[in-house]
Amino acid sequence: MTRDKATVDDLTLMEIKLEVAYEMGLAEKIRKYGWGGLSAKETGRLGGLITQRIRKMKKTEESEAQKKEA
């Protein structure tokens, strides 16, 4: 049995990515050096926080959809 993988559109993903990077204090470093200027540790942390944000967003959308159906 496979799980359906819901996708996040590119624009939303970029908005989340930039928002999380800003919250981590990496905005200036990204402006100066680009995304390639981040260390592996920073990139991993950024990816983890983005994943958490997307999961939370999807869970909220699902609960709102269930409320509308009820």
N, CA, C and O atoms as a DFTB+ gen file, in Angstrom:
280 C
 N C O
     1  1       0.849      -1.174       0.000
     2  2       0.000       0.000       0.000
     3  2       0.895       1.238       0.000
     4  3       1.784       1.376       0.841
     5  1       0.654       2.114      -0.931
     6  2       1.474       3.329      -1.023
     7  2       0.703       4.522      -0.492
     8  3      -0.526       4.579      -0.546
     9  1       1.458       5.460       0.015
    10  2       0.857       6.706       0.501
    11  2       0.829       7.719      -0.609
    12  3       1.778       7.828      -1.386
    13  1      -0.257       8.463      -0.689
    14  2      -0.302       9.563      -1.640
    15  2       0.606      10.666      -1.138
    16  3       0.522      11.076       0.020
    17  1       1.462      11.135      -2.003
    18  2       2.354      12.227      -1.626
    19  2       1.788      13.515      -2.189
    20  3       1.836      13.759      -3.395
    21  1       1.265      14.312      -1.325
    22  2       0.739      15.607      -1.743
    23  2       1.910      16.531      -2.025
    24  3       2.906      16.526      -1.302
    25  1       1.787      17.308      -3.059
    26  2       2.872      18.203      -3.426
    27  2       2.524      19.638      -3.056
    28  3       1.357      20.025      -3.006
    29  1       3.550      20.399      -2.803
    30  2       3.409      21.814      -2.536
    31  2       3.918      22.525      -3.779
    32  3       4.996      22.207      -4.281
    33  1       3.148      23.486      -4.278
    34  2       3.595      24.154      -5.494
    35  2       4.897      24.920      -5.245
    36  3       5.232      25.263      -4.111
    37  1       5.613      25.175      -6.330
    38  2       6.951      25.773      -6.232
    39  2       6.960      27.137      -5.552
    40  3       7.868      27.442      -4.778
    41  1       5.960      27.948      -5.836
    42  2       5.910      29.281      -5.247
    43  2       5.719      29.206      -3.737
    44  3       6.386      29.920      -2.987
    45  1       4.818      28.349      -3.295
    46  2       4.588      28.185      -1.860
    47  2       5.836      27.655      -1.180
    48  3       6.200      28.113      -0.097
    49  1       6.494      26.693      -1.811
    50  2       7.719      26.128      -1.243
    51  2       8.804      27.191      -1.108
    52  3       9.496      27.240      -0.091
    53  1       8.959      28.040      -2.115
    54  2       9.971      29.090      -2.058
    55  2       9.631      30.105      -0.962
    56  3      10.522      30.589      -0.264
    57  1       8.346      30.425      -0.814
    58  2       7.933      31.351       0.247
    59  2       8.270      30.780       1.617
    60  3       8.786      31.493       2.479
    61  1       7.981      29.495       1.823
    62  2       8.279      28.841       3.100
    63  2       9.788      28.813       3.320
    64  3      10.266      29.094       4.420
    65  1      10.530      28.476       2.280
    66  2      11.990      28.392       2.367
    67  2      12.586      29.736       2.779
    68  3      13.434      29.794       3.669
    69  1      12.152      30.797       2.147
    70  2      12.665      32.121       2.471
    71  2      12.250      32.564       3.872
    72  3      13.036      33.176       4.595
    73  1      11.018      32.253       4.245
    74  2      10.520      32.620       5.571
    75  2      11.333      31.926       6.663
    76  3      11.735      32.560       7.638
    77  1      11.572      30.636       6.501
    78  2      12.338      29.876       7.497
    79  2      13.791      30.366       7.539
    80  3      14.368      30.511       8.616
    81  1      14.373      30.618       6.372
    82  2      15.751      31.124       6.328
    83  2      15.854      32.460       7.054
    84  3      16.819      32.705       7.779
    85  1      14.869      33.316       6.862
    86  2      14.854      34.614       7.540
    87  2      14.759      34.413       9.052
    88  3      15.474      35.064       9.815
    89  1      13.871      33.509       9.483
    90  2      13.704      33.246      10.915
    91  2      14.981      32.677      11.539
    92  3      15.265      32.913      12.714
    93  1      15.743      31.929      10.745
    94  2      16.999      31.354      11.242
    95  2      18.132      32.372      11.238
    96  3      19.214      32.090      11.752
    97  1      17.902      33.540      10.672
    98  2      18.940      34.561      10.612
    99  2      19.910      34.350       9.459
   100  3      21.042      34.831       9.507
   101  1      19.482      33.637       8.425
   102  2      20.354      33.329       7.303
   103  2      20.103      34.206       6.084
   104  3      20.772      34.043       5.064
   105  1      19.170      35.115       6.167
   106  2      18.785      35.927       5.008
   107  2      19.968      36.703       4.428
   108  3      20.157      36.723       3.212
   109  1      20.745      37.325       5.267
   110  2      21.879      38.126       4.788
   111  2      22.939      37.242       4.127
   112  3      23.501      37.604       3.093
   113  1      23.202      36.102       4.719
   114  2      24.187      35.179       4.160
   115  2      23.732      34.679       2.789
   116  3      24.545      34.544       1.875
   117  1      22.437      34.404       2.647
   118  2      21.897      33.936       1.369
   119  2      21.969      35.040       0.324
   120  3      22.309      34.786      -0.832
   121  1      21.648      36.270       0.731
   122  2      21.756      37.401      -0.205
   123  2      23.191      37.594      -0.682
   124  3      23.431      37.895      -1.851
   125  1      24.135      37.419       0.228
   126  2      25.536      37.682      -0.098
   127  2      26.179      36.543      -0.894
   128  3      26.891      36.798      -1.865
   129  1      25.935      35.291      -0.494
   130  2      26.622      34.147      -1.094
   131  2      25.707      33.218      -1.895
   132  3      26.195      32.339      -2.606
   133  1      24.413      33.397      -1.790
   134  2      23.480      32.485      -2.461
   135  2      23.219      31.257      -1.604
   136  3      23.789      31.106      -0.523
   137  1      22.347      30.379      -2.101
   138  2      21.995      29.180      -1.337
   139  2      23.193      28.261      -1.177
   140  3      23.274      27.526      -0.193
   141  1      24.113      28.285      -2.109
   142  2      25.302      27.437      -2.052
   143  2      26.276      27.843      -0.968
   144  3      27.191      27.084      -0.648
   145  1      26.104      29.019      -0.396
   146  2      26.976      29.492       0.660
   147  2      26.624      28.964       2.043
   148  3      27.327      29.241       3.014
   149  1      25.548      28.210       2.133
   150  2      25.141      27.657       3.424
   151  2      25.931      26.400       3.731
   152  3      26.284      25.640       2.829
   153  1      26.208      26.185       5.010
   154  2      26.907      24.969       5.414
   155  2      25.932      23.790       5.376
   156  3      24.720      23.986       5.287
   157  1      26.457      22.582       5.442
   158  2      25.616      21.384       5.450
   159  2      24.702      21.389       6.670
   160  3      23.549      20.966       6.587
   161  1      25.211      21.862       7.789
   162  2      24.423      21.912       9.011
   163  2      23.251      22.890       8.848
   164  3      22.122      22.576       9.226
   165  1      23.517      24.053       8.296
   166  2      22.467      25.050       8.080
   167  2      21.427      24.545       7.085
   168  3      20.226      24.737       7.276
   169  1      21.902      23.898       6.021
   170  2      20.996      23.378       5.006
   171  2      20.107      22.281       5.579
   172  3      18.910      22.238       5.299
   173  1      20.685      21.406       6.371
   174  2      19.914      20.333       7.001
   175  2      18.868      20.869       7.951
   176  3      17.728      20.406       7.961
   177  1      19.257      21.842       8.745
   178  2      18.315      22.455       9.689
   179  2      17.193      23.149       8.930
   180  3      16.025      23.034       9.300
   181  1      17.540      23.860       7.881
   182  2      16.562      24.558       7.049
   183  2      15.575      23.557       6.452
   184  3      14.364      23.773       6.490
   185  1      16.096      22.465       5.902
   186  2      15.235      21.439       5.323
   187  2      14.298      20.810       6.347
   188  3      13.128      20.561       6.056
   189  1      14.811      20.557       7.532
   190  2      13.982      19.984       8.590
   191  2      12.854      20.909       9.010
   192  3      11.721      20.469       9.204
   193  1      13.163      22.184       9.149
   194  2      12.140      23.156       9.534
   195  2      11.109      23.358       8.426
   196  3       9.927      23.555       8.706
   197  1      11.552      23.311       7.176
   198  2      10.622      23.430       6.053
   199  2       9.662      22.239       6.063
   200  3       8.458      22.406       5.874
   201  1      10.200      21.037       6.283
   202  2       9.370      19.840       6.332
   203  2       8.339      19.933       7.444
   204  3       7.174      19.592       7.238
   205  1       8.750      20.386       8.609
   206  2       7.814      20.562       9.725
   207  2       6.720      21.546       9.356
   208  3       5.544      21.306       9.632
   209  1       7.097      22.644       8.739
   210  2       6.139      23.685       8.361
   211  2       5.116      23.147       7.353
   212  3       3.922      23.422       7.469
   213  1       5.591      22.381       6.368
   214  2       4.697      21.824       5.343
   215  2       3.739      20.820       5.967
   216  3       2.547      20.826       5.658
   217  1       4.248      19.955       6.844
   218  2       3.382      18.975       7.507
   219  2       2.307      19.666       8.342
   220  3       1.144      19.264       8.328
   221  1       2.704      20.698       9.060
   222  2       1.754      21.438       9.884
   223  2       0.696      22.110       9.002
   224  3      -0.488      22.110       9.339
   225  1       1.125      22.677       7.881
   226  2       0.225      23.347       6.956
   227  2      -0.789      22.351       6.382
   228  3      -1.979      22.656       6.306
   229  1      -0.330      21.179       5.985
   230  2      -1.217      20.158       5.424
   231  2      -2.199      19.641       6.477
   232  3      -3.369      19.405       6.176
   233  1      -1.721      19.466       7.707
   234  2      -2.591      18.992       8.773
   235  2      -3.694      20.009       9.044
   236  3      -4.845      19.630       9.260
   237  1      -3.356      21.288       9.036
   238  2      -4.334      22.353       9.239
   239  2      -5.357      22.356       8.108
   240  3      -6.554      22.500       8.357
   241  1      -4.896      22.200       6.870
   242  2      -5.802      22.168       5.719
   243  2      -6.760      20.990       5.801
   244  3      -7.943      21.125       5.489
   245  1      -6.250      19.832       6.222
   246  2      -7.084      18.640       6.342
   247  2      -8.145      18.810       7.424
   248  3      -9.298      18.424       7.231
   249  1      -7.762      19.384       8.559
   250  2      -8.725      19.573       9.636
   251  2      -9.797      20.604       9.242
   252  3     -10.961      20.464       9.617
   253  1      -9.408      21.616       8.501
   254  2     -10.389      22.615       8.030
   255  2     -11.359      21.987       7.029
   256  3     -12.551      22.294       7.031
   257  1     -10.837      21.108       6.179
   258  2     -11.690      20.417       5.197
   259  2     -12.690      19.504       5.896
   260  3     -13.840      19.394       5.473
   261  1     -12.248      18.851       6.964
   262  2     -13.144      17.958       7.715
   263  2     -14.227      18.761       8.413
   264  3     -15.372      18.316       8.488
   265  1     -13.892      19.922       8.918
   266  2     -14.883      20.787       9.582
   267  2     -15.944      21.240       8.607
   268  3     -17.119      21.320       8.963
   269  1     -15.543      21.541       7.365
   270  2     -16.488      21.986       6.346
   271  2     -17.436      20.860       5.951
   272  3     -18.603      21.107       5.646
   273  1     -16.934      19.614       5.956
   274  2     -17.755      18.478       5.590
   275  2     -18.777      18.144       6.667
   276  3     -19.846      17.616       6.364
   277  1     -18.466      18.438       7.892
   278  2     -19.344      18.088       9.018
   279  2     -20.529      18.997       9.141
   280  3     -21.351      18.821      10.041
